[in-house]
Amino acid sequence: MERKTYYISLTEGSISQNRTASSWDYQIQATDEEITQLREIFDQNYSSDWQGFWRAHIPFLQYHFDRENDAYDNGLQQVFKMIYELGDEETKAHIREQGLMDDIVE
């Protein structure tokens, strides 16, 4: 399958082929199938984020003890793993320098 260049914004959860359409954090090369998979992870994280918002209104359970937060945290790890694997050298270097994937990236 043909790989295309995409620009990823983590804060917006956006994936674009247009470099100037909006701000972006990472540049990757991906197939249509890989982009679909990344979009699904973004969508799951968005849903988990809203669930966390509503649970935050019940203050008796701290974040690190709330098992529901694992879904969001794991989703974020999956996003970073995909971005690292599909990213250009600048993207990979940034992720390594920030220590975002220390347990996965050699």
Biopython code that builds the backbone (N, CA, C, O; Angstrom):
import numpy as np
from Bio.PDB.StructureBuilder import StructureBuilder

atoms = [
    (1, "MET", "N", (0.824, -1.184, 0.000)),
    (1, "MET", "CA", (0.000, 0.000, 0.000)),
    (1, "MET", "C", (0.869, 1.248, 0.000)),
    (1, "MET", "O", (1.984, 1.254, 0.520)),
    (2, "GLU", "N", (0.344, 2.274, -0.579)),
    (2, "GLU", "CA", (1.066, 3.534, -0.695)),
    (2, "GLU", "C", (1.046, 4.300, 0.626)),
    (2, "GLU", "O", (0.011, 4.426, 1.281)),
    (3, "ARG", "N", (2.204, 4.799, 0.991)),
    (3, "ARG", "CA", (2.311, 5.626, 2.189)),
    (3, "ARG", "C", (2.206, 7.091, 1.786)),
    (3, "ARG", "O", (2.739, 7.517, 0.761)),
    (4, "LYS", "N", (1.505, 7.843, 2.618)),
    (4, "LYS", "CA", (1.332, 9.279, 2.389)),
    (4, "LYS", "C", (1.808, 10.018, 3.626)),
    (4, "LYS", "O", (1.912, 9.437, 4.706)),
    (5, "THR", "N", (2.096, 11.291, 3.465)),
    (5, "THR", "CA", (2.524, 12.122, 4.581)),
    (5, "THR", "C", (1.303, 12.689, 5.291)),
    (5, "THR", "O", (0.383, 13.211, 4.662)),
    (6, "TYR", "N", (1.317, 12.574, 6.620)),
    (6, "TYR", "CA", (0.242, 13.109, 7.453)),
    (6, "TYR", "C", (0.858, 13.938, 8.567)),
    (6, "TYR", "O", (2.002, 13.726, 8.969)),
    (7, "TYR", "N", (0.068, 14.890, 9.056)),
    (7, "TYR", "CA", (0.484, 15.765, 10.137)),
    (7, "TYR", "C", (-0.484, 15.558, 11.298)),
    (7, "TYR", "O", (-1.699, 15.666, 11.138)),
    (8, "ILE", "N", (0.074, 15.262, 12.462)),
    (8, "ILE", "CA", (-0.713, 14.863, 13.628)),
    (8, "ILE", "C", (-0.661, 15.944, 14.704)),
    (8, "ILE", "O", (0.410, 16.445, 15.046)),
    (9, "SER", "N", (-1.825, 16.292, 15.228)),
    (9, "SER", "CA", (-1.921, 17.185, 16.377)),
    (9, "SER", "C", (-2.502, 16.387, 17.538)),
    (9, "SER", "O", (-3.644, 15.932, 17.472)),
    (10, "LEU", "N", (-1.733, 16.221, 18.581)),
    (10, "LEU", "CA", (-2.213, 15.462, 19.740)),
    (10, "LEU", "C", (-3.273, 16.229, 20.519)),
    (10, "LEU", "O", (-4.256, 15.638, 20.966)),
    (11, "THR", "N", (-3.091, 17.525, 20.685)),
    (11, "THR", "CA", (-4.048, 18.295, 21.476)),
    (11, "THR", "C", (-5.418, 18.350, 20.821)),
    (11, "THR", "O", (-6.438, 18.335, 21.509)),
    (12, "GLU", "N", (-5.447, 18.413, 19.500)),
    (12, "GLU", "CA", (-6.718, 18.448, 18.783)),
    (12, "GLU", "C", (-7.200, 17.060, 18.392)),
    (12, "GLU", "O", (-8.368, 16.880, 18.048)),
    (13, "GLY", "N", (-6.309, 16.081, 18.442)),
    (13, "GLY", "CA", (-6.658, 14.740, 17.984)),
    (13, "GLY", "C", (-6.902, 14.724, 16.491)),
    (13, "GLY", "O", (-7.734, 13.964, 15.997)),
    (14, "SER", "N", (-6.171, 15.567, 15.769)),
    (14, "SER", "CA", (-6.409, 15.679, 14.328)),
    (14, "SER", "C", (-5.311, 15.018, 13.508)),
    (14, "SER", "O", (-4.156, 14.916, 13.920)),
    (15, "ILE", "N", (-5.725, 14.577, 12.331)),
    (15, "ILE", "CA", (-4.836, 13.956, 11.358)),
    (15, "ILE", "C", (-5.117, 14.651, 10.036)),
    (15, "ILE", "O", (-6.253, 14.642, 9.562)),
    (16, "SER", "N", (-4.100, 15.253, 9.436)),
    (16, "SER", "CA", (-4.299, 16.015, 8.207)),
    (16, "SER", "C", (-3.189, 15.730, 7.206)),
    (16, "SER", "O", (-2.056, 15.425, 7.580)),
    (17, "GLN", "N", (-3.533, 15.834, 5.939)),
    (17, "GLN", "CA", (-2.515, 15.734, 4.893)),
    (17, "GLN", "C", (-2.031, 17.120, 4.472)),
    (17, "GLN", "O", (-1.072, 17.245, 3.711)),
    (18, "ASN", "N", (-2.696, 18.148, 4.966)),
    (18, "ASN", "CA", (-2.354, 19.520, 4.621)),
    (18, "ASN", "C", (-1.476, 20.108, 5.723)),
    (18, "ASN", "O", (-1.931, 20.310, 6.848)),
    (19, "ARG", "N", (-0.230, 20.378, 5.392)),
    (19, "ARG", "CA", (0.747, 20.867, 6.364)),
    (19, "ARG", "C", (0.342, 22.206, 6.985)),
    (19, "ARG", "O", (0.672, 22.481, 8.138)),
    (20, "THR", "N", (-0.370, 23.036, 6.226)),
    (20, "THR", "CA", (-0.686, 24.383, 6.694)),
    (20, "THR", "C", (-2.136, 24.551, 7.160)),
    (20, "THR", "O", (-2.543, 25.658, 7.512)),
    (21, "ALA", "N", (-2.905, 23.482, 7.168)),
    (21, "ALA", "CA", (-4.323, 23.580, 7.546)),
    (21, "ALA", "C", (-4.504, 23.963, 9.012)),
    (21, "ALA", "O", (-5.409, 24.725, 9.350)),
    (22, "SER", "N", (-3.652, 23.441, 9.873)),
    (22, "SER", "CA", (-3.714, 23.763, 11.299)),
    (22, "SER", "C", (-2.360, 23.436, 11.917)),
    (22, "SER", "O", (-1.472, 22.900, 11.253)),
    (23, "SER", "N", (-2.219, 23.762, 13.178)),
    (23, "SER", "CA", (-0.953, 23.440, 13.842)),
    (23, "SER", "C", (-0.839, 21.927, 14.006)),
    (23, "SER", "O", (-1.851, 21.238, 14.136)),
    (24, "TRP", "N", (0.368, 21.418, 13.999)),
    (24, "TRP", "CA", (0.590, 19.984, 14.136)),
    (24, "TRP", "C", (1.842, 19.755, 14.965)),
    (24, "TRP", "O", (2.705, 20.624, 15.089)),
    (25, "ASP", "N", (1.912, 18.541, 15.535)),
    (25, "ASP", "CA", (3.026, 18.180, 16.410)),
    (25, "ASP", "C", (4.010, 17.219, 15.754)),
    (25, "ASP", "O", (5.220, 17.318, 15.959)),
    (26, "TYR", "N", (3.477, 16.282, 14.958)),
    (26, "TYR", "CA", (4.307, 15.212, 14.418)),
    (26, "TYR", "C", (3.988, 14.958, 12.950)),
    (26, "TYR", "O", (2.839, 15.057, 12.519)),
    (27, "GLN", "N", (5.029, 14.629, 12.193)),
    (27, "GLN", "CA", (4.875, 14.248, 10.793)),
    (27, "GLN", "C", (5.119, 12.750, 10.679)),
    (27, "GLN", "O", (6.104, 12.233, 11.207)),
    (28, "ILE", "N", (4.220, 12.053, 9.988)),
    (28, "ILE", "CA", (4.356, 10.605, 9.810)),
    (28, "ILE", "C", (4.119, 10.223, 8.351)),
    (28, "ILE", "O", (3.594, 11.010, 7.563)),
    (29, "GLN", "N", (4.514, 9.008, 8.014)),
    (29, "GLN", "CA", (4.236, 8.387, 6.716)),
    (29, "GLN", "C", (3.393, 7.157, 7.019)),
    (29, "GLN", "O", (3.831, 6.264, 7.745)),
    (30, "ALA", "N", (2.179, 7.108, 6.462)),
    (30, "ALA", "CA", (1.281, 6.008, 6.810)),
    (30, "ALA", "C", (0.392, 5.617, 5.642)),
    (30, "ALA", "O", (0.155, 6.404, 4.725)),
    (31, "THR", "N", (-0.094, 4.380, 5.698)),
    (31, "THR", "CA", (-1.076, 3.895, 4.729)),
    (31, "THR", "C", (-2.464, 4.315, 5.200)),
    (31, "THR", "O", (-2.630, 4.768, 6.333)),
    (32, "ASP", "N", (-3.452, 4.165, 4.334)),
    (32, "ASP", "CA", (-4.833, 4.483, 4.708)),
    (32, "ASP", "C", (-5.286, 3.621, 5.896)),
    (32, "ASP", "O", (-5.990, 4.096, 6.787)),
    (33, "GLU", "N", (-4.874, 2.360, 5.890)),
    (33, "GLU", "CA", (-5.250, 1.445, 6.977)),
    (33, "GLU", "C", (-4.657, 1.893, 8.316)),
    (33, "GLU", "O", (-5.335, 1.852, 9.342)),
    (34, "GLU", "N", (-3.403, 2.317, 8.302)),
    (34, "GLU", "CA", (-2.753, 2.780, 9.536)),
    (34, "GLU", "C", (-3.405, 4.060, 10.054)),
    (34, "GLU", "O", (-3.531, 4.251, 11.263)),
    (35, "ILE", "N", (-3.816, 4.930, 9.141)),
    (35, "ILE", "CA", (-4.492, 6.158, 9.549)),
    (35, "ILE", "C", (-5.856, 5.839, 10.158)),
    (35, "ILE", "O", (-6.268, 6.468, 11.132)),
    (36, "THR", "N", (-6.547, 4.871, 9.588)),
    (36, "THR", "CA", (-7.832, 4.451, 10.157)),
    (36, "THR", "C", (-7.629, 3.937, 11.577)),
    (36, "THR", "O", (-8.405, 4.263, 12.475)),
    (37, "GLN", "N", (-6.598, 3.141, 11.777)),
    (37, "GLN", "CA", (-6.303, 2.604, 13.112)),
    (37, "GLN", "C", (-5.961, 3.731, 14.091)),
    (37, "GLN", "O", (-6.422, 3.724, 15.233)),
    (38, "LEU", "N", (-5.158, 4.693, 13.648)),
    (38, "LEU", "CA", (-4.796, 5.823, 14.505)),
    (38, "LEU", "C", (-6.031, 6.656, 14.842)),
    (38, "LEU", "O", (-6.177, 7.100, 15.981)),
    (39, "ARG", "N", (-6.913, 6.875, 13.883)),
    (39, "ARG", "CA", (-8.158, 7.624, 14.119)),
    (39, "ARG", "C", (-9.022, 6.913, 15.157)),
    (39, "ARG", "O", (-9.616, 7.564, 16.017)),
    (40, "GLU", "N", (-9.098, 5.583, 15.084)),
    (40, "GLU", "CA", (-9.884, 4.820, 16.057)),
    (40, "GLU", "C", (-9.338, 4.997, 17.468)),
    (40, "GLU", "O", (-10.104, 5.117, 18.424)),
    (41, "ILE", "N", (-8.024, 5.013, 17.594)),
    (41, "ILE", "CA", (-7.415, 5.217, 18.916)),
    (41, "ILE", "C", (-7.719, 6.624, 19.423)),
    (41, "ILE", "O", (-8.056, 6.801, 20.593)),
    (42, "PHE", "N", (-7.603, 7.630, 18.545)),
    (42, "PHE", "CA", (-7.958, 9.002, 18.932)),
    (42, "PHE", "C", (-9.408, 9.068, 19.402)),
    (42, "PHE", "O", (-9.705, 9.703, 20.414)),
    (43, "ASP", "N", (-10.312, 8.415, 18.672)),
    (43, "ASP", "CA", (-11.731, 8.423, 19.037)),
    (43, "ASP", "C", (-11.963, 7.751, 20.389)),
    (43, "ASP", "O", (-12.758, 8.238, 21.192)),
    (44, "GLN", "N", (-11.278, 6.638, 20.647)),
    (44, "GLN", "CA", (-11.399, 5.960, 21.940)),
    (44, "GLN", "C", (-10.900, 6.862, 23.071)),
    (44, "GLN", "O", (-11.510, 6.929, 24.138)),
    (45, "ASN", "N", (-9.787, 7.554, 22.825)),
    (45, "ASN", "CA", (-9.244, 8.469, 23.841)),
    (45, "ASN", "C", (-10.205, 9.621, 24.112)),
    (45, "ASN", "O", (-10.366, 10.045, 25.257)),
    (46, "TYR", "N", (-10.838, 10.124, 23.067)),
    (46, "TYR", "CA", (-11.807, 11.209, 23.237)),
    (46, "TYR", "C", (-12.956, 10.750, 24.130)),
    (46, "TYR", "O", (-13.382, 11.475, 25.029)),
    (47, "SER", "N", (-13.446, 9.551, 23.876)),
    (47, "SER", "CA", (-14.529, 8.998, 24.688)),
    (47, "SER", "C", (-14.078, 8.795, 26.132)),
    (47, "SER", "O", (-14.803, 9.135, 27.066)),
    (48, "SER", "N", (-12.890, 8.244, 26.310)),
    (48, "SER", "CA", (-12.352, 8.026, 27.664)),
    (48, "SER", "C", (-12.148, 9.344, 28.394)),
    (48, "SER", "O", (-12.352, 9.428, 29.605)),
    (49, "ASP", "N", (-11.747, 10.369, 27.657)),
    (49, "ASP", "CA", (-11.532, 11.679, 28.248)),
    (49, "ASP", "C", (-12.844, 12.251, 28.787)),
    (49, "ASP", "O", (-12.863, 12.823, 29.877)),
    (50, "TRP", "N", (-13.933, 12.106, 28.043)),
    (50, "TRP", "CA", (-15.236, 12.577, 28.512)),
    (50, "TRP", "C", (-15.708, 11.779, 29.728)),
    (50, "TRP", "O", (-16.282, 12.342, 30.660)),
    (51, "GLN", "N", (-15.466, 10.477, 29.715)),
    (51, "GLN", "CA", (-15.849, 9.663, 30.868)),
    (51, "GLN", "C", (-15.085, 10.116, 32.105)),
    (51, "GLN", "O", (-15.644, 10.177, 33.200)),
    (52, "GLY", "N", (-13.816, 10.432, 31.928)),
    (52, "GLY", "CA", (-13.007, 10.933, 33.028)),
    (52, "GLY", "C", (-13.499, 12.276, 33.549)),
    (52, "GLY", "O", (-13.473, 12.537, 34.752)),
    (53, "PHE", "N", (-13.946, 13.122, 32.628)),
    (53, "PHE", "CA", (-14.505, 14.416, 33.025)),
    (53, "PHE", "C", (-15.694, 14.228, 33.961)),
    (53, "PHE", "O", (-15.785, 14.889, 34.995)),
    (54, "TRP", "N", (-16.597, 13.332, 33.602)),
    (54, "TRP", "CA", (-17.783, 13.114, 34.432)),
    (54, "TRP", "C", (-17.419, 12.455, 35.760)),
    (54, "TRP", "O", (-18.002, 12.789, 36.792)),
    (55, "ARG", "N", (-16.461, 11.519, 35.750)),
    (55, "ARG", "CA", (-16.045, 10.876, 36.996)),
    (55, "ARG", "C", (-15.321, 11.857, 37.915)),
    (55, "ARG", "O", (-15.334, 11.689, 39.135)),
    (56, "ALA", "N", (-14.696, 12.870, 37.342)),
    (56, "ALA", "CA", (-13.964, 13.843, 38.162)),
    (56, "ALA", "C", (-14.897, 14.614, 39.090)),
    (56, "ALA", "O", (-14.447, 15.229, 40.057)),
    (57, "HIS", "N", (-16.162, 14.582, 38.802)),
    (57, "HIS", "CA", (-17.128, 15.268, 39.653)),
    (57, "HIS", "C", (-17.506, 14.440, 40.888)),
    (57, "HIS", "O", (-18.305, 14.866, 41.723)),
    (58, "ILE", "N", (-16.922, 13.271, 40.975)),
    (58, "ILE", "CA", (-17.105, 12.411, 42.143)),
    (58, "ILE", "C", (-15.725, 12.289, 42.793)),
    (58, "ILE", "O", (-14.964, 11.379, 42.463)),
    (59, "PRO", "N", (-15.401, 13.196, 43.710)),
    (59, "PRO", "CA", (-14.023, 13.354, 44.173)),
    (59, "PRO", "C", (-13.497, 12.316, 45.179)),
    (59, "PRO", "O", (-12.413, 12.507, 45.730)),
    (60, "PHE", "N", (-14.216, 11.254, 45.424)),
    (60, "PHE", "CA", (-13.733, 10.318, 46.439)),
    (60, "PHE", "C", (-12.665, 9.348, 45.926)),
    (60, "PHE", "O", (-12.078, 8.611, 46.718)),
    (61, "LEU", "N", (-12.406, 9.334, 44.618)),
    (61, "LEU", "CA", (-11.434, 8.402, 44.050)),
    (61, "LEU", "C", (-10.338, 9.179, 43.326)),
    (61, "LEU", "O", (-10.609, 9.883, 42.352)),
    (62, "GLN", "N", (-9.104, 9.050, 43.804)),
    (62, "GLN", "CA", (-7.994, 9.756, 43.187)),
    (62, "GLN", "C", (-7.668, 9.149, 41.827)),
    (62, "GLN", "O", (-7.903, 7.963, 41.597)),
    (63, "TYR", "N", (-7.129, 9.964, 40.931)),
    (63, "TYR", "CA", (-6.867, 9.565, 39.536)),
    (63, "TYR", "C", (-6.083, 8.255, 39.444)),
    (63, "TYR", "O", (-6.469, 7.346, 38.710)),
    (64, "HIS", "N", (-4.991, 8.165, 40.185)),
    (64, "HIS", "CA", (-4.113, 6.998, 40.069)),
    (64, "HIS", "C", (-4.717, 5.726, 40.674)),
    (64, "HIS", "O", (-4.172, 4.640, 40.478)),
    (65, "PHE", "N", (-5.819, 5.838, 41.397)),
    (65, "PHE", "CA", (-6.510, 4.652, 41.905)),
    (65, "PHE", "C", (-7.738, 4.282, 41.073)),
    (65, "PHE", "O", (-8.366, 3.251, 41.311)),
    (66, "ASP", "N", (-8.072, 5.114, 40.112)),
    (66, "ASP", "CA", (-9.260, 4.907, 39.277)),
    (66, "ASP", "C", (-8.885, 4.055, 38.065)),
    (66, "ASP", "O", (-8.236, 4.546, 37.142)),
    (67, "ARG", "N", (-9.284, 2.800, 38.062)),
    (67, "ARG", "CA", (-8.934, 1.859, 36.988)),
    (67, "ARG", "C", (-9.455, 2.317, 35.621)),
    (67, "ARG", "O", (-8.896, 1.944, 34.589)),
    (68, "GLU", "N", (-10.516, 3.119, 35.610)),
    (68, "GLU", "CA", (-11.066, 3.618, 34.352)),
    (68, "GLU", "C", (-10.061, 4.497, 33.607)),
    (68, "GLU", "O", (-10.123, 4.597, 32.382)),
    (69, "ASN", "N", (-9.148, 5.129, 34.321)),
    (69, "ASN", "CA", (-8.150, 5.986, 33.682)),
    (69, "ASN", "C", (-7.133, 5.184, 32.881)),
    (69, "ASN", "O", (-6.456, 5.736, 32.014)),
    (70, "ASP", "N", (-7.020, 3.902, 33.158)),
    (70, "ASP", "CA", (-6.087, 3.059, 32.420)),
    (70, "ASP", "C", (-6.392, 3.059, 30.925)),
    (70, "ASP", "O", (-5.471, 3.010, 30.109)),
    (71, "ALA", "N", (-7.673, 3.113, 30.556)),
    (71, "ALA", "CA", (-8.052, 3.099, 29.134)),
    (71, "ALA", "C", (-7.469, 4.310, 28.427)),
    (71, "ALA", "O", (-6.913, 4.182, 27.336)),
    (72, "TYR", "N", (-7.590, 5.485, 29.036)),
    (72, "TYR", "CA", (-7.049, 6.703, 28.425)),
    (72, "TYR", "C", (-5.524, 6.642, 28.362)),
    (72, "TYR", "O", (-4.929, 6.941, 27.327)),
    (73, "ASP", "N", (-4.898, 6.257, 29.463)),
    (73, "ASP", "CA", (-3.438, 6.193, 29.508)),
    (73, "ASP", "C", (-2.893, 5.189, 28.494)),
    (73, "ASP", "O", (-1.909, 5.468, 27.809)),
    (74, "ASN", "N", (-3.529, 4.020, 28.397)),
    (74, "ASN", "CA", (-3.095, 3.008, 27.428)),
    (74, "ASN", "C", (-3.305, 3.497, 26.000)),
    (74, "ASN", "O", (-2.478, 3.241, 25.125)),
    (75, "GLY", "N", (-4.404, 4.196, 25.764)),
    (75, "GLY", "CA", (-4.664, 4.743, 24.436)),
    (75, "GLY", "C", (-3.613, 5.757, 24.037)),
    (75, "GLY", "O", (-3.172, 5.787, 22.888)),
    (76, "LEU", "N", (-3.215, 6.585, 24.983)),
    (76, "LEU", "CA", (-2.176, 7.574, 24.705)),
    (76, "LEU", "C", (-0.850, 6.894, 24.396)),
    (76, "LEU", "O", (-0.115, 7.332, 23.511)),
    (77, "GLN", "N", (-0.548, 5.836, 25.118)),
    (77, "GLN", "CA", (0.669, 5.060, 24.829)),
    (77, "GLN", "C", (0.604, 4.460, 23.421)),
    (77, "GLN", "O", (1.605, 4.452, 22.705)),
    (78, "GLN", "N", (-0.562, 3.963, 23.027)),
    (78, "GLN", "CA", (-0.728, 3.405, 21.681)),
    (78, "GLN", "C", (-0.521, 4.475, 20.618)),
    (78, "GLN", "O", (0.102, 4.216, 19.588)),
    (79, "VAL", "N", (-1.041, 5.676, 20.861)),
    (79, "VAL", "CA", (-0.855, 6.777, 19.917)),
    (79, "VAL", "C", (0.624, 7.081, 19.758)),
    (79, "VAL", "O", (1.117, 7.176, 18.634)),
    (80, "PHE", "N", (1.338, 7.233, 20.865)),
    (80, "PHE", "CA", (2.764, 7.542, 20.784)),
    (80, "PHE", "C", (3.547, 6.423, 20.104)),
    (80, "PHE", "O", (4.477, 6.689, 19.343)),
    (81, "LYS", "N", (3.178, 5.185, 20.372)),
    (81, "LYS", "CA", (3.860, 4.064, 19.737)),
    (81, "LYS", "C", (3.668, 4.106, 18.220)),
    (81, "LYS", "O", (4.627, 3.928, 17.469)),
    (82, "MET", "N", (2.434, 4.341, 17.768)),
    (82, "MET", "CA", (2.178, 4.423, 16.332)),
    (82, "MET", "C", (2.906, 5.601, 15.699)),
    (82, "MET", "O", (3.508, 5.467, 14.634)),
    (83, "ILE", "N", (2.848, 6.756, 16.357)),
    (83, "ILE", "CA", (3.522, 7.937, 15.816)),
    (83, "ILE", "C", (5.022, 7.693, 15.724)),
    (83, "ILE", "O", (5.660, 8.089, 14.749)),
    (84, "TYR", "N", (5.579, 7.046, 16.731)),
    (84, "TYR", "CA", (7.014, 6.743, 16.706)),
    (84, "TYR", "C", (7.338, 5.803, 15.547)),
    (84, "TYR", "O", (8.280, 6.045, 14.793)),
    (85, "GLU", "N", (6.568, 4.747, 15.407)),
    (85, "GLU", "CA", (6.838, 3.758, 14.356)),
    (85, "GLU", "C", (6.672, 4.337, 12.959)),
    (85, "GLU", "O", (7.407, 3.958, 12.046)),
    (86, "LEU", "N", (5.720, 5.250, 12.774)),
    (86, "LEU", "CA", (5.429, 5.810, 11.454)),
    (86, "LEU", "C", (6.124, 7.147, 11.202)),
    (86, "LEU", "O", (6.102, 7.666, 10.086)),
    (87, "GLY", "N", (6.733, 7.693, 12.236)),
    (87, "GLY", "CA", (7.296, 9.031, 12.143)),
    (87, "GLY", "C", (8.588, 9.117, 11.366)),
    (87, "GLY", "O", (9.289, 8.125, 11.164)),
    (88, "ASP", "N", (8.888, 10.350, 10.930)),
    (88, "ASP", "CA", (10.166, 10.616, 10.287)),
    (88, "ASP", "C", (11.239, 10.691, 11.378)),
    (88, "ASP", "O", (10.932, 10.569, 12.563)),
    (89, "GLU", "N", (12.469, 10.888, 10.983)),
    (89, "GLU", "CA", (13.563, 10.897, 11.958)),
    (89, "GLU", "C", (13.410, 12.022, 12.987)),
    (89, "GLU", "O", (13.739, 11.834, 14.158)),
    (90, "GLU", "N", (12.918, 13.175, 12.565)),
    (90, "GLU", "CA", (12.710, 14.283, 13.496)),
    (90, "GLU", "C", (11.660, 13.929, 14.547)),
    (90, "GLU", "O", (11.820, 14.241, 15.727)),
    (91, "THR", "N", (10.602, 13.284, 14.111)),
    (91, "THR", "CA", (9.548, 12.851, 15.031)),
    (91, "THR", "C", (10.091, 11.835, 16.030)),
    (91, "THR", "O", (9.851, 11.955, 17.231)),
    (92, "LYS", "N", (10.815, 10.846, 15.543)),
    (92, "LYS", "CA", (11.380, 9.825, 16.426)),
    (92, "LYS", "C", (12.354, 10.437, 17.429)),
    (92, "LYS", "O", (12.345, 10.086, 18.609)),
    (93, "ALA", "N", (13.196, 11.358, 16.947)),
    (93, "ALA", "CA", (14.162, 11.999, 17.832)),
    (93, "ALA", "C", (13.448, 12.797, 18.923)),
    (93, "ALA", "O", (13.854, 12.760, 20.085)),
    (94, "HIS", "N", (12.394, 13.513, 18.558)),
    (94, "HIS", "CA", (11.650, 14.310, 19.547)),
    (94, "HIS", "C", (11.034, 13.406, 20.615)),
    (94, "HIS", "O", (11.108, 13.711, 21.805)),
    (95, "ILE", "N", (10.435, 12.312, 20.197)),
    (95, "ILE", "CA", (9.807, 11.391, 21.152)),
    (95, "ILE", "C", (10.863, 10.788, 22.078)),
    (95, "ILE", "O", (10.631, 10.662, 23.280)),
    (96, "ARG", "N", (12.017, 10.417, 21.529)),
    (96, "ARG", "CA", (13.103, 9.879, 22.365)),
    (96, "ARG", "C", (13.600, 10.934, 23.350)),
    (96, "ARG", "O", (13.776, 10.642, 24.533)),
    (97, "GLU", "N", (13.830, 12.165, 22.870)),
    (97, "GLU", "CA", (14.354, 13.240, 23.716)),
    (97, "GLU", "C", (13.405, 13.588, 24.859)),
    (97, "GLU", "O", (13.851, 13.925, 25.956)),
    (98, "GLN", "N", (12.117, 13.509, 24.612)),
    (98, "GLN", "CA", (11.127, 13.843, 25.629)),
    (98, "GLN", "C", (10.891, 12.688, 26.614)),
    (98, "GLN", "O", (10.215, 12.866, 27.627)),
    (99, "GLY", "N", (11.442, 11.517, 26.316)),
    (99, "GLY", "CA", (11.268, 10.371, 27.198)),
    (99, "GLY", "C", (9.842, 9.848, 27.206)),
    (99, "GLY", "O", (9.405, 9.247, 28.187)),
    (100, "LEU", "N", (9.105, 10.074, 26.105)),
    (100, "LEU", "CA", (7.703, 9.695, 26.051)),
    (100, "LEU", "C", (7.486, 8.203, 25.893)),
    (100, "LEU", "O", (6.397, 7.701, 26.171)),
    (101, "MET", "N", (8.512, 7.487, 25.447)),
    (101, "MET", "CA", (8.360, 6.068, 25.188)),
    (101, "MET", "C", (9.534, 5.268, 25.767)),
    (101, "MET", "O", (9.944, 4.264, 25.185)),
    (102, "ASP", "N", (10.061, 5.697, 26.878)),
    (102, "ASP", "CA", (11.258, 5.064, 27.431)),
    (102, "ASP", "C", (11.121, 3.555, 27.601)),
    (102, "ASP", "O", (12.098, 2.827, 27.423)),
    (103, "ASP", "N", (9.946, 3.079, 27.938)),
    (103, "ASP", "CA", (9.777, 1.653, 28.149)),
    (103, "ASP", "C", (9.567, 0.860, 26.856)),
    (103, "ASP", "O", (9.616, -0.369, 26.875)),
    (104, "ILE", "N", (9.333, 1.550, 25.735)),
    (104, "ILE", "CA", (9.091, 0.870, 24.461)),
    (104, "ILE", "C", (10.226, 1.091, 23.482)),
    (104, "ILE", "O", (10.639, 0.159, 22.792)),
    (105, "VAL", "N", (10.743, 2.325, 23.410)),
    (105, "VAL", "CA", (11.794, 2.684, 22.459)),
    (105, "VAL", "C", (13.135, 2.289, 23.041)),
    (105, "VAL", "O", (13.435, 2.584, 24.198)),
    (106, "GLU", "N", (13.946, 1.615, 22.223)),
    (106, "GLU", "CA", (15.267, 1.209, 22.718)),
    (106, "GLU", "C", (16.182, 2.376, 22.883)),
    (106, "GLU", "O", (17.330, 2.207, 23.292)),
]
sb = StructureBuilder()
sb.init_structure("model")
sb.init_model(0)
sb.init_chain("A")
sb.init_seg("    ")
for serial, (resi, resn, name, xyz) in enumerate(atoms, 1):
    if name == "N":
        sb.init_residue(resn, " ", resi, " ")
    sb.init_atom(name, np.array(xyz, "f"), 0.0, 1.0, " ", f" {name:<3s}", serial, name[0])
structure = sb.get_structure()
